[in-house]
Amino acid sequence: MVLGARAAFVRKLSAALTIGGLAIPMLMITIGLGFWATLDDVQRDPADIGLAARVTASPGSLTSAQAYQLVRADPQVQSAYYCVRVEALVPGETTTITTLGMGTSQRPYPFQVVEGHLYNKPEQAVATEALLTSLGVRIGQFVRMWFGGVPVTFQIVGRIIDPRCGGEVIAYGRDTLADEGAPAPIGFYSLILWPGVSPAAAAARLTSASGGRLDVAVVPNPADQLGIVHAALAALIAVLAVIALSSLLTAALLGHRDHERDIGVLRAMGLTPLEVRGALMMRTTVLALVAVVGGAAVGRLVSTSLISSVSRLYGLGSGIGRPPSVPTLAATIGLAIGAAAIVGVLPARPLGRLPRVAVLGP
């Protein structure tokens, strides 16, 4: 094992090429696992992209008080937030944007805040990165909007992730509109369900309980429509694994040819064929260990930033990226090193039939 480990770096150029040929696919595999982990997280917990409430309920033909009694009496509903959706005009713009009054300043809707903090006072608001970029403002700055001719000035105190309205969302406590005298339409309830409750089942139960008078809708999770991405990622990881193994097998073949004289020397020193194979396996394993650990470490470091860059293209902004979990990465590294160890002994010809010139030649 010691002889095999030392032999791994005798030919530096060959060792560098082998490490590079394996490290690059491993880096890309790790990034792919990061995308997979992010997609799983968003599908499992939509609150990470602002969808804490998976069901909305509008009063319909009921009064707001009757609607509230129904949603609060439902055992599947953990909490309910009364919300309004209001059009507002931004200075310098000729079109309106949709704003969201979510809960109150004292009891704000539980957005996932990735920068700054949630609104906790009237005239405070949070916004998505796409809207902040569109308005040319940063966290801590003020923006004025007109609601039916009534000006309201918001201080942006945090950045959130929310896919609604094309990713351009500003949210605040609806009490802000009442304090400023701005008009607000009849709102709706955003319902946060208990863990494990199906949104479709909760919506059906509320509709039945209200006799169809409550307008209930399931909030779609955009990540649910990205199931094909899982298949694409699996195919990409498989292709990268094949490329890495092919590169390693080629390197092992060239390495055995270059070390054929060394194999003869090891046999002349008294090593058994099994011990020689162990030395060859150790040589490949050491190179694979350096390449795989290095590629995985770099891939885990850059995966989050790459995912954030992709999410910006879709208007979500940075903050949803998740690196691959430590157990997943450890299992991948273990499989890669195990495969490298096996590949390390595959190309070897029967060790007892090496020509003497390989040992005795000049």
Legacy VTK file of the C-alpha trace (Angstrom):
# vtk DataFile Version 3.0
C-alpha trace
ASCII
DATASET POLYDATA
POINTS 362 float
0.000 0.000 0.000
2.845 2.387 0.820
4.631 1.548 -2.431
1.416 2.071 -4.404
0.693 5.411 -2.716
4.230 6.652 -3.411
4.038 5.515 -7.033
0.894 7.600 -7.584
2.876 10.842 -7.857
6.126 9.602 -9.418
5.033 10.843 -12.845
3.646 14.265 -11.974
2.139 15.111 -15.357
0.319 11.809 -15.562
-0.937 12.201 -11.981
-2.139 15.766 -12.669
-4.022 14.705 -15.794
-5.656 11.821 -13.938
-6.715 14.058 -11.049
-8.068 16.713 -13.413
-9.938 14.188 -15.527
-11.754 12.905 -12.445
-12.090 16.138 -10.438
-13.994 18.036 -13.154
-16.795 15.427 -13.544
-17.005 15.142 -9.751
-17.338 18.929 -9.451
-20.174 18.911 -11.991
-21.865 15.938 -10.303
-21.775 17.810 -6.986
-23.361 20.872 -8.596
-26.052 18.627 -10.085
-26.718 17.151 -6.630
-27.050 20.715 -5.315
-29.748 21.486 -7.900
-31.464 18.222 -6.941
-31.374 19.116 -3.226
-32.765 22.600 -3.935
-35.629 21.236 -6.014
-36.483 18.671 -3.327
-36.439 21.385 -0.654
-38.767 23.684 -2.603
-41.181 20.835 -3.367
-41.147 19.664 0.249
-41.358 23.131 1.843
-42.882 25.760 -0.503
-42.560 28.348 2.281
-38.957 28.794 1.135
-40.281 30.588 -1.948
-43.037 32.517 -0.173
-45.763 29.872 -0.449
-46.292 29.125 3.224
-50.046 29.183 2.563
-51.077 26.486 0.085
-54.805 27.305 0.182
-56.703 30.589 -0.183
-60.339 31.188 0.749
-62.419 34.181 -0.352
-65.744 34.998 1.354
-67.740 34.437 -1.841
-71.395 34.769 -0.863
-70.505 34.801 2.848
-69.570 37.733 5.006
-65.962 38.137 6.108
-66.954 37.185 9.669
-68.678 33.996 8.503
-65.731 33.079 6.289
-63.304 33.608 9.164
-65.377 31.403 11.483
-65.351 28.611 8.896
-61.617 28.670 8.230
-60.686 28.956 11.901
-63.001 26.079 12.832
-61.364 23.743 10.338
-59.012 21.359 12.205
-56.705 21.137 9.166
-55.965 24.882 9.234
-53.069 25.895 11.446
-53.393 29.666 10.953
-55.241 32.126 8.722
-54.113 35.553 7.498
-56.534 38.078 6.064
-54.930 39.558 2.954
-55.750 42.048 0.200
-54.476 42.406 -3.351
-54.339 46.049 -4.456
-53.167 47.768 -7.636
-50.794 50.695 -7.109
-49.110 53.250 -9.349
-45.363 53.798 -9.027
-43.824 57.255 -9.715
-42.530 57.547 -13.253
-44.546 54.553 -14.431
-47.703 54.552 -16.525
-48.754 51.040 -15.514
-49.773 49.695 -12.152
-48.240 46.905 -10.119
-49.999 44.430 -7.873
-49.230 44.852 -4.185
-50.093 42.464 -1.366
-51.353 43.454 2.070
-50.538 40.237 3.909
-51.717 40.009 7.500
-51.038 43.009 9.718
-47.899 44.734 10.944
-48.383 43.094 14.341
-49.118 39.685 12.797
-47.339 39.574 9.440
-47.623 36.779 6.940
-44.633 34.418 7.452
-42.608 35.222 4.341
-39.162 33.646 4.002
-36.913 36.696 4.383
-33.468 36.155 2.872
-32.133 39.645 3.568
-33.217 42.253 6.120
-36.302 41.512 8.253
-40.071 41.158 8.006
-42.310 44.227 8.305
-43.400 44.872 11.897
-44.645 48.475 11.683
-47.071 50.335 9.416
-45.501 51.649 6.187
-42.831 48.970 6.252
-42.690 46.505 3.366
-40.708 43.617 1.924
-40.103 43.062 -1.772
-38.612 40.564 -4.175
-35.291 41.092 -5.895
-36.982 41.489 -9.277
-39.149 44.354 -8.014
-36.268 46.036 -6.203
-34.263 45.936 -9.418
-37.204 47.258 -11.434
-37.738 50.174 -9.028
-34.025 50.832 -8.576
-34.203 50.735 -4.768
-32.319 48.858 -2.068
-33.212 47.599 1.381
-33.567 50.540 3.781
-34.711 52.978 1.095
-38.204 54.427 0.609
-40.624 54.095 -2.293
-43.877 56.004 -2.782
-46.946 54.495 -4.444
-50.424 55.768 -5.199
-53.465 53.729 -4.173
-56.544 55.210 -5.809
-54.997 58.668 -5.667
-53.777 58.277 -2.075
-49.967 58.368 -1.718
-48.392 55.777 0.582
-44.673 55.731 1.329
-43.104 52.371 2.180
-39.711 51.681 3.669
-38.285 48.486 2.208
-36.989 46.537 5.209
-36.402 43.094 3.705
-36.058 40.978 0.588
-38.242 37.936 0.062
-38.629 35.192 -2.529
-42.073 34.922 -4.113
-42.983 33.622 -7.596
-46.322 35.454 -7.795
-46.904 38.357 -10.198
-43.950 37.348 -12.334
-41.649 37.543 -9.340
-42.300 41.284 -8.815
-43.924 41.381 -5.371
-44.154 43.992 -2.620
-45.912 42.973 0.591
-46.840 44.889 3.736
-49.288 44.839 6.625
-52.769 45.697 5.332
-53.249 48.056 8.308
-50.903 50.430 6.460
-53.626 51.146 3.892
-56.205 51.826 6.603
-53.837 54.166 8.451
-53.198 56.161 5.265
-56.833 56.195 4.197
-56.144 54.234 1.021
-58.982 52.122 -0.412
-58.738 48.356 -0.119
-60.945 45.732 -1.780
-62.543 42.767 -0.078
-59.725 40.433 0.760
-59.112 36.727 1.100
-57.668 34.359 3.673
-54.287 32.728 3.176
-54.423 29.441 5.040
-51.400 27.664 6.472
-52.157 24.000 6.974
-50.847 21.620 9.577
-47.873 19.504 8.427
-48.944 16.469 6.433
-52.299 17.907 5.342
-52.941 17.770 1.608
-53.890 21.186 0.135
-56.404 19.529 -2.187
-58.043 17.675 0.720
-58.183 20.846 2.835
-59.741 22.795 -0.043
-62.379 20.101 -0.597
-63.229 20.013 3.115
-63.679 23.795 3.318
-65.832 23.839 0.182
-68.036 21.119 1.608
-68.279 22.782 5.032
-69.404 26.055 3.479
-71.907 24.441 1.157
-69.972 25.758 -1.826
-70.417 29.379 -0.732
-66.719 29.834 0.129
-64.402 30.358 -2.845
-61.484 28.029 -2.107
-58.402 27.590 -4.282
-55.163 25.642 -4.024
-52.051 27.778 -4.512
-49.921 26.021 -7.151
-46.286 25.354 -6.370
-44.182 26.072 -9.500
-41.677 23.419 -8.401
-44.343 20.701 -8.790
-44.158 21.188 -12.555
-40.403 20.650 -12.665
-40.472 16.887 -12.172
-38.742 16.407 -15.506
-35.747 18.235 -14.033
-35.173 15.264 -11.726
-34.934 12.935 -14.723
-32.644 15.357 -16.544
-30.374 15.673 -13.512
-30.256 11.885 -13.076
-29.294 11.451 -16.727
-26.650 14.179 -16.459
-25.116 12.638 -13.334
-25.056 9.204 -15.010
-23.308 10.615 -18.096
-20.758 12.446 -15.953
-20.101 9.252 -13.971
-19.471 7.335 -17.190
-17.116 10.066 -18.408
-15.226 9.986 -15.114
-14.895 6.197 -15.162
-13.764 6.241 -18.786
-11.143 8.837 -17.975
-9.993 6.831 -14.984
-9.837 3.594 -16.967
-7.771 5.273 -19.684
-5.433 6.693 -17.070
-5.137 3.284 -15.418
-4.269 1.612 -18.751
-1.577 4.184 -19.472
-0.346 3.970 -15.900
0.013 0.201 -16.031
1.952 0.449 -19.265
4.243 3.080 -17.770
4.664 1.092 -14.552
5.146 -2.328 -16.153
8.809 -2.286 -15.240
7.876 -1.314 -11.670
5.502 -4.270 -11.511
8.336 -6.572 -12.441
10.545 -5.031 -9.764
7.817 -5.551 -7.171
7.568 -9.206 -8.212
11.363 -9.547 -8.032
11.255 -8.089 -4.494
9.067 -11.004 -3.455
5.596 -9.472 -3.564
2.847 -11.917 -4.396
0.502 -11.235 -7.351
-2.212 -10.225 -4.855
0.137 -7.748 -3.147
1.144 -6.289 -6.526
-2.503 -5.815 -7.411
-2.988 -4.129 -4.050
-0.191 -1.698 -4.865
-1.745 -0.940 -8.265
-5.147 -0.440 -6.691
-3.681 1.876 -4.052
-2.002 3.987 -6.730
-5.310 4.595 -8.518
-7.232 5.014 -5.270
-4.918 7.736 -3.971
-5.266 9.742 -7.179
-9.032 9.243 -7.119
-9.225 10.305 -3.466
-7.457 13.589 -4.167
-9.564 14.260 -7.266
-12.947 13.295 -5.800
-12.548 15.121 -2.482
-11.196 18.229 -4.215
-13.919 18.245 -6.878
-16.681 17.654 -4.318
-15.394 20.400 -2.015
-15.213 22.990 -4.808
-18.559 21.867 -6.213
-20.274 22.244 -2.848
-18.828 25.736 -2.462
-19.985 27.001 -5.862
-23.293 25.132 -6.217
-25.295 27.581 -4.085
-24.084 30.631 -5.999
-24.786 28.945 -9.347
-28.311 28.032 -8.241
-28.869 31.622 -7.114
-27.744 32.839 -10.534
-30.259 30.547 -12.227
-33.069 31.604 -9.855
-32.384 35.250 -10.715
-33.032 34.442 -14.377
-36.503 33.230 -13.400
-37.189 36.316 -11.265
-36.956 34.557 -7.904
-33.694 36.142 -6.806
-30.936 34.560 -4.778
-31.475 32.699 -1.556
-33.099 29.374 -2.456
-29.919 27.439 -3.247
-29.168 24.373 -1.126
-25.898 22.436 -1.269
-26.077 18.643 -1.389
-26.421 17.109 2.041
-23.347 15.750 3.787
-24.617 12.111 3.804
-25.407 12.285 0.064
-22.024 13.779 -0.727
-20.216 11.270 1.495
-22.000 8.364 -0.207
-21.117 9.769 -3.643
-17.463 10.163 -2.673
-17.398 6.630 -1.286
-18.896 5.188 -4.469
-16.451 7.129 -6.630
-13.421 5.958 -4.659
-14.686 2.372 -4.613
-15.191 2.439 -8.367
-11.703 3.884 -8.807
-10.219 1.084 -6.714
-11.923 -1.533 -8.889
-10.899 0.186 -12.114
-7.331 0.323 -10.816
-6.873 -3.437 -11.087
-8.960 -4.163 -14.185
-6.322 -3.429 -16.849
-3.579 -5.482 -15.295
-2.462 -8.468 -17.346
-1.806 -11.753 -15.484
0.990 -10.690 -13.211
2.809 -13.984 -13.331
3.367 -13.703 -17.117
5.270 -10.445 -17.297
8.214 -10.646 -19.724
11.597 -10.714 -18.135
12.703 -7.795 -20.227
10.251 -5.701 -18.230
12.416 -6.380 -15.190
15.863 -6.975 -16.595
15.807 -4.710 -19.603
17.794 -1.474 -19.655
LINES 1 363
362 0 1 2 3 4 5 6 7 8 9 10 11 12 13 14 15 16 17 18 19 20 21 22 23 24 25 26 27 28 29 30 31 32 33 34 35 36 37 38 39 40 41 42 43 44 45 46 47 48 49 50 51 52 53 54 55 56 57 58 59 60 61 62 63 64 65 66 67 68 69 70 71 72 73 74 75 76 77 78 79 80 81 82 83 84 85 86 87 88 89 90 91 92 93 94 95 96 97 98 99 100 101 102 103 104 105 106 107 108 109 110 111 112 113 114 115 116 117 118 119 120 121 122 123 124 125 126 127 128 129 130 131 132 133 134 135 136 137 138 139 140 141 142 143 144 145 146 147 148 149 150 151 152 153 154 155 156 157 158 159 160 161 162 163 164 165 166 167 168 169 170 171 172 173 174 175 176 177 178 179 180 181 182 183 184 185 186 187 188 189 190 191 192 193 194 195 196 197 198 199 200 201 202 203 204 205 206 207 208 209 210 211 212 213 214 215 216 217 218 219 220 221 222 223 224 225 226 227 228 229 230 231 232 233 234 235 236 237 238 239 240 241 242 243 244 245 246 247 248 249 250 251 252 253 254 255 256 257 258 259 260 261 262 263 264 265 266 267 268 269 270 271 272 273 274 275 276 277 278 279 280 281 282 283 284 285 286 287 288 289 290 291 292 293 294 295 296 297 298 299 300 301 302 303 304 305 306 307 308 309 310 311 312 313 314 315 316 317 318 319 320 321 322 323 324 325 326 327 328 329 330 331 332 333 334 335 336 337 338 339 340 341 342 343 344 345 346 347 348 349 350 351 352 353 354 355 356 357 358 359 360 361
